Amino acid sequence: MYTVKIWHISSGRKFPFDFQSVGRFQVQLEELSPEKMPEISPDPSIIHLFCIQGESGQADYIRGILEKSADLIPYLRVLIVPENEYQDHLLGLQGNVRLVLIDDSIRSDNLRLLLETLINNEYYRAIIQTFARDLRGQSRAFDGFRNLASKELAQSKEESAAFQRLLDYESSYRDFEGKVEKAMQEALALKDREVVELTSKMQAMERLSEFRDKELKDAKETLDAAQRALDLSRTENMEREKIIDALQRLNIYTDQEVVELFKENEELRKKLGMPPREA
């Protein structure tokens, strides 16, 4: 299993993930304060990833620390800065290579995915660089052999044809070496573009998630308002029913009074000897 060392550089923060392994890699985590960065001497035999967390108002301080840490330039550095200071850092860090800049509004699952992708990219980059070093070593050995052969073959005209074939082979080998170098440069450039595109997509996903959260919040407020209106309508309806019941009781009571008054009037007419009223 390959080893990856993550250097978490922060002012007292803890690394947000419990990384013990990532795919084929065994992960070592080192917590460090920013002022210790210039003292780091990375082990070239393993893969290194520097995750730097900046605090609010530290733009100039972080740039100064990065400038002092010249030994870390060949290694990939991920700088996490406050969202409202992202543009300041972006302008101040122009021209820095091997540096990925993101703001701290990124979701934790997206940040974890980004770090895992960068670790895999660094692994393939290390393979390409090892292959390039081996190729250059073979090229130097071939140069020594060519120089020796040149001295020996120059003494014999009969072997000039063999020497020419050797030179032809050397020329073709040089062409092959140039093509390999070009392919490696293109591969590295492609990986760098993929990292930039992945960072942009993740930040776009963050913005979309925030927009959806706002839509859900607005929809909930609308539903709450509708529910309050419905409750108010129910209350008004109950009040109306109470008024209707009271009016109905009042009408019944008034009719009874009329009947009693009519009966009293009839009895009085009877006592007075008056004829009864027609119903």
C-alpha positions as a Python dict, from the first residue, in 0.01 Angstrom:
ca = {
    (1, 'M'): (0, 0, 0),
    (2, 'Y'): (130, 346, -95),
    (3, 'T'): (171, 620, 166),
    (4, 'V'): (22, 970, 142),
    (5, 'K'): (100, 1237, 399),
    (6, 'I'): (-156, 1515, 447),
    (7, 'W'): (-15, 1826, 612),
    (8, 'H'): (-300, 2020, 776),
    (9, 'I'): (-179, 2378, 824),
    (10, 'S'): (-411, 2590, 1041),
    (11, 'S'): (-431, 2824, 1339),
    (12, 'G'): (-556, 2568, 1591),
    (13, 'R'): (-820, 2399, 1374),
    (14, 'K'): (-864, 2023, 1350),
    (15, 'F'): (-865, 1838, 1019),
    (16, 'P'): (-1235, 1787, 927),
    (17, 'F'): (-1200, 1422, 818),
    (18, 'D'): (-1079, 1097, 974),
    (19, 'F'): (-861, 991, 682),
    (20, 'Q'): (-690, 659, 753),
    (21, 'S'): (-686, 528, 400),
    (22, 'V'): (-796, 643, 54),
    (23, 'G'): (-825, 360, -196),
    (24, 'R'): (-478, 210, -235),
    (25, 'F'): (-318, 473, -10),
    (26, 'Q'): (-232, 467, 359),
    (27, 'V'): (-284, 821, 494),
    (28, 'Q'): (-65, 994, 751),
    (29, 'L'): (-199, 1319, 901),
    (30, 'E'): (27, 1593, 1037),
    (31, 'E'): (-124, 1896, 1217),
    (32, 'L'): (93, 2209, 1197),
    (33, 'S'): (69, 2584, 1257),
    (34, 'P'): (135, 2820, 961),
    (35, 'E'): (460, 2962, 1103),
    (36, 'K'): (614, 2610, 1092),
    (37, 'M'): (560, 2571, 716),
    (38, 'P'): (902, 2710, 607),
    (39, 'E'): (1070, 2443, 827),
    (40, 'I'): (906, 2145, 650),
    (41, 'S'): (1137, 1912, 453),
    (42, 'P'): (910, 1662, 274),
    (43, 'D'): (1024, 1303, 223),
    (44, 'P'): (1049, 1265, -158),
    (45, 'S'): (974, 891, -140),
    (46, 'I'): (604, 944, -51),
    (47, 'I'): (318, 1159, -180),
    (48, 'H'): (249, 1488, 2),
    (49, 'L'): (-65, 1705, 6),
    (50, 'F'): (-70, 2036, 193),
    (51, 'C'): (-415, 2151, 313),
    (52, 'I'): (-389, 2511, 437),
    (53, 'Q'): (-683, 2677, 617),
    (54, 'G'): (-671, 3056, 625),
    (55, 'E'): (-860, 3268, 875),
    (56, 'S'): (-1037, 3600, 815),
    (57, 'G'): (-792, 3885, 752),
    (58, 'Q'): (-492, 3654, 686),
    (59, 'A'): (-456, 3711, 310),
    (60, 'D'): (-121, 3894, 333),
    (61, 'Y'): (2, 3663, 609),
    (62, 'I'): (-74, 3347, 407),
    (63, 'R'): (96, 3489, 95),
    (64, 'G'): (406, 3567, 303),
    (65, 'I'): (418, 3214, 448),
    (66, 'L'): (384, 3061, 100),
    (67, 'E'): (669, 3277, -32),
    (68, 'K'): (893, 3165, 254),
    (69, 'S'): (811, 2797, 195),
    (70, 'A'): (1006, 2760, -129),
    (71, 'D'): (1073, 2389, -66),
    (72, 'L'): (699, 2321, -95),
    (73, 'I'): (655, 2466, -444),
    (74, 'P'): (686, 2125, -619),
    (75, 'Y'): (405, 1984, -403),
    (76, 'L'): (30, 2032, -438),
    (77, 'R'): (-119, 2283, -194),
    (78, 'V'): (-490, 2329, -124),
    (79, 'L'): (-573, 2668, 27),
    (80, 'I'): (-915, 2703, 198),
    (81, 'V'): (-1010, 3068, 262),
    (82, 'P'): (-1318, 3255, 391),
    (83, 'E'): (-1583, 3294, 120),
    (84, 'N'): (-1589, 3675, 144),
    (85, 'E'): (-1208, 3694, 92),
    (86, 'Y'): (-1186, 3450, -200),
    (87, 'Q'): (-1134, 3721, -466),
    (88, 'D'): (-861, 3892, -259),
    (89, 'H'): (-667, 3566, -234),
    (90, 'L'): (-729, 3488, -601),
    (91, 'L'): (-575, 3820, -712),
    (92, 'G'): (-288, 3801, -466),
    (93, 'L'): (-188, 3444, -554),
    (94, 'Q'): (-183, 3477, -933),
    (95, 'G'): (119, 3305, -1082),
    (96, 'N'): (146, 3043, -808),
    (97, 'V'): (171, 2694, -954),
    (98, 'R'): (54, 2372, -789),
    (99, 'L'): (-198, 2565, -579),
    (100, 'V'): (-574, 2496, -558),
    (101, 'L'): (-782, 2780, -406),
    (102, 'I'): (-1133, 2713, -268),
    (103, 'D'): (-1362, 2901, -29),
    (104, 'D'): (-1489, 2759, 301),
    (105, 'S'): (-1853, 2747, 186),
    (106, 'I'): (-1784, 2412, 16),
    (107, 'R'): (-1975, 2120, 166),
    (108, 'S'): (-1771, 1867, 361),
    (109, 'D'): (-1862, 1574, 132),
    (110, 'N'): (-1753, 1772, -175),
    (111, 'L'): (-1428, 1874, -4),
    (112, 'R'): (-1355, 1512, 81),
    (113, 'L'): (-1420, 1408, -282),
    (114, 'L'): (-1189, 1686, -405),
    (115, 'L'): (-905, 1580, -173),
    (116, 'E'): (-939, 1214, -275),
    (117, 'T'): (-928, 1314, -643),
    (118, 'L'): (-617, 1528, -586),
    (119, 'I'): (-443, 1241, -405),
    (120, 'N'): (-507, 1008, -699),
    (121, 'N'): (-382, 1275, -941),
    (122, 'E'): (-62, 1313, -738),
    (123, 'Y'): (-9, 938, -752),
    (124, 'Y'): (-23, 931, -1134),
    (125, 'R'): (191, 1244, -1150),
    (126, 'A'): (457, 1071, -939),
    (127, 'I'): (452, 771, -1174),
    (128, 'I'): (507, 996, -1476),
    (129, 'Q'): (790, 1183, -1304),
    (130, 'T'): (960, 855, -1204),
    (131, 'F'): (937, 734, -1562),
    (132, 'A'): (1084, 1064, -1685),
    (133, 'R'): (1379, 1038, -1442),
    (134, 'D'): (1449, 681, -1553),
    (135, 'L'): (1432, 788, -1914),
    (136, 'R'): (1679, 1070, -1857),
    (137, 'G'): (1914, 830, -1674),
    (138, 'Q'): (1908, 591, -1968),
    (139, 'S'): (1971, 883, -2200),
    (140, 'R'): (2286, 983, -2008),
    (141, 'A'): (2411, 623, -2013),
    (142, 'F'): (2353, 612, -2385),
    (143, 'D'): (2546, 938, -2428),
    (144, 'G'): (2846, 781, -2252),
    (145, 'F'): (2826, 472, -2467),
    (146, 'R'): (2802, 684, -2782),
    (147, 'N'): (3109, 888, -2687),
    (148, 'L'): (3309, 572, -2622),
    (149, 'A'): (3193, 415, -2945),
    (150, 'S'): (3272, 732, -3133),
    (151, 'K'): (3634, 725, -3018),
    (152, 'E'): (3682, 359, -3100),
    (153, 'L'): (3499, 352, -3431),
    (154, 'A'): (3667, 667, -3556),
    (155, 'Q'): (3994, 471, -3567),
    (156, 'S'): (3860, 224, -3814),
    (157, 'K'): (3714, 335, -4144),
    (158, 'E'): (3578, -15, -4211),
    (159, 'E'): (3348, 22, -3914),
    (160, 'S'): (3214, 358, -4020),
    (161, 'A'): (2893, 199, -4144),
    (162, 'A'): (2828, 49, -3801),
    (163, 'F'): (2896, 385, -3642),
    (164, 'Q'): (2647, 550, -3880),
    (165, 'R'): (2382, 297, -3786),
    (166, 'L'): (2449, 372, -3423),
    (167, 'L'): (2405, 744, -3489),
    (168, 'D'): (2081, 674, -3674),
    (169, 'Y'): (1957, 473, -3380),
    (170, 'E'): (2054, 750, -3143),
    (171, 'S'): (1861, 1003, -3356),
    (172, 'S'): (1548, 789, -3356),
    (173, 'Y'): (1586, 740, -2981),
    (174, 'R'): (1602, 1115, -2934),
    (175, 'D'): (1282, 1155, -3134),
    (176, 'F'): (1114, 894, -2917),
    (177, 'E'): (1236, 1067, -2602),
    (178, 'G'): (1095, 1400, -2724),
    (179, 'K'): (756, 1242, -2793),
    (180, 'V'): (749, 1085, -2447),
    (181, 'E'): (838, 1417, -2283),
    (182, 'K'): (563, 1592, -2481),
    (183, 'A'): (309, 1323, -2386),
    (184, 'M'): (401, 1358, -2018),
    (185, 'Q'): (363, 1736, -2029),
    (186, 'E'): (22, 1701, -2197),
    (187, 'A'): (-87, 1446, -1936),
    (188, 'L'): (17, 1675, -1649),
    (189, 'A'): (-157, 1973, -1810),
    (190, 'L'): (-473, 1764, -1854),
    (191, 'K'): (-469, 1664, -1487),
    (192, 'D'): (-430, 2029, -1382),
    (193, 'R'): (-725, 2130, -1601),
    (194, 'E'): (-934, 1848, -1455),
    (195, 'V'): (-864, 1977, -1103),
    (196, 'V'): (-966, 2332, -1199),
    (197, 'E'): (-1284, 2207, -1371),
    (198, 'L'): (-1373, 1987, -1072),
    (199, 'T'): (-1328, 2281, -834),
    (200, 'S'): (-1551, 2503, -1052),
    (201, 'K'): (-1821, 2234, -1075),
    (202, 'M'): (-1821, 2182, -699),
    (203, 'Q'): (-1856, 2554, -633),
    (204, 'A'): (-2143, 2568, -886),
    (205, 'M'): (-2309, 2277, -703),
    (206, 'E'): (-2271, 2471, -378),
    (207, 'R'): (-2447, 2774, -529),
    (208, 'L'): (-2727, 2551, -668),
    (209, 'S'): (-2775, 2383, -329),
    (210, 'E'): (-2803, 2724, -160),
    (211, 'F'): (-3060, 2834, -420),
    (212, 'R'): (-3265, 2517, -364),
    (213, 'D'): (-3250, 2563, 13),
    (214, 'K'): (-3386, 2919, -29),
    (215, 'E'): (-3667, 2791, -256),
    (216, 'L'): (-3764, 2529, 4),
    (217, 'K'): (-3761, 2794, 278),
    (218, 'D'): (-3986, 3028, 69),
    (219, 'A'): (-4225, 2740, -8),
    (220, 'K'): (-4249, 2651, 362),
    (221, 'E'): (-4325, 3014, 453),
    (222, 'T'): (-4600, 3021, 188),
    (223, 'L'): (-4755, 2700, 324),
    (224, 'D'): (-4739, 2837, 679),
    (225, 'A'): (-4917, 3157, 569),
    (226, 'A'): (-5187, 2954, 390),
    (227, 'Q'): (-5239, 2740, 702),
    (228, 'R'): (-5274, 3051, 920),
    (229, 'A'): (-5533, 3191, 675),
    (230, 'L'): (-5723, 2860, 683),
    (231, 'D'): (-5722, 2856, 1065),
    (232, 'L'): (-5854, 3215, 1067),
    (233, 'S'): (-6134, 3121, 824),
    (234, 'R'): (-6232, 2828, 1047),
    (235, 'T'): (-6244, 3056, 1351),
    (236, 'E'): (-6462, 3311, 1166),
    (237, 'N'): (-6697, 3033, 1052),
    (238, 'M'): (-6739, 2906, 1409),
    (239, 'E'): (-6823, 3260, 1524),
    (240, 'R'): (-7080, 3289, 1248),
    (241, 'E'): (-7243, 2960, 1355),
    (242, 'K'): (-7265, 3085, 1715),
    (243, 'I'): (-7437, 3406, 1597),
    (244, 'I'): (-7681, 3207, 1381),
    (245, 'D'): (-7768, 2978, 1676),
    (246, 'A'): (-7829, 3284, 1897),
    (247, 'L'): (-8053, 3444, 1635),
    (248, 'Q'): (-8250, 3123, 1596),
    (249, 'R'): (-8304, 3102, 1975),
    (250, 'L'): (-8412, 3467, 1976),
    (251, 'N'): (-8668, 3402, 1702),
    (252, 'I'): (-8813, 3102, 1889),
    (253, 'Y'): (-8840, 3303, 2213),
    (254, 'T'): (-9015, 3594, 2035),
    (255, 'D'): (-9279, 3364, 1879),
    (256, 'Q'): (-9362, 3216, 2220),
    (257, 'E'): (-9410, 3561, 2363),
    (258, 'V'): (-9649, 3650, 2081),
    (259, 'V'): (-9860, 3339, 2149),
    (260, 'E'): (-9878, 3416, 2522),
    (261, 'L'): (-9976, 3776, 2456),
    (262, 'F'): (-10246, 3659, 2215),
    (263, 'K'): (-10386, 3420, 2477),
    (264, 'E'): (-10386, 3692, 2746),
    (265, 'N'): (-10563, 3928, 2507),
    (266, 'E'): (-10830, 3666, 2432),
    (267, 'E'): (-10899, 3605, 2800),
    (268, 'L'): (-10926, 3979, 2861),
    (269, 'R'): (-11174, 4016, 2571),
    (270, 'K'): (-11375, 3728, 2712),
    (271, 'K'): (-11397, 3892, 3055),
    (272, 'L'): (-11500, 4217, 2891),
    (273, 'G'): (-11769, 4039, 2691),
    (274, 'M'): (-11602, 4111, 2365),
    (275, 'P'): (-11608, 3860, 2081),
    (276, 'P'): (-11282, 3668, 2023),
    (277, 'R'): (-11045, 3773, 1745),
    (278, 'E'): (-11040, 3575, 1429),
    (279, 'A'): (-10735, 3352, 1410),
}
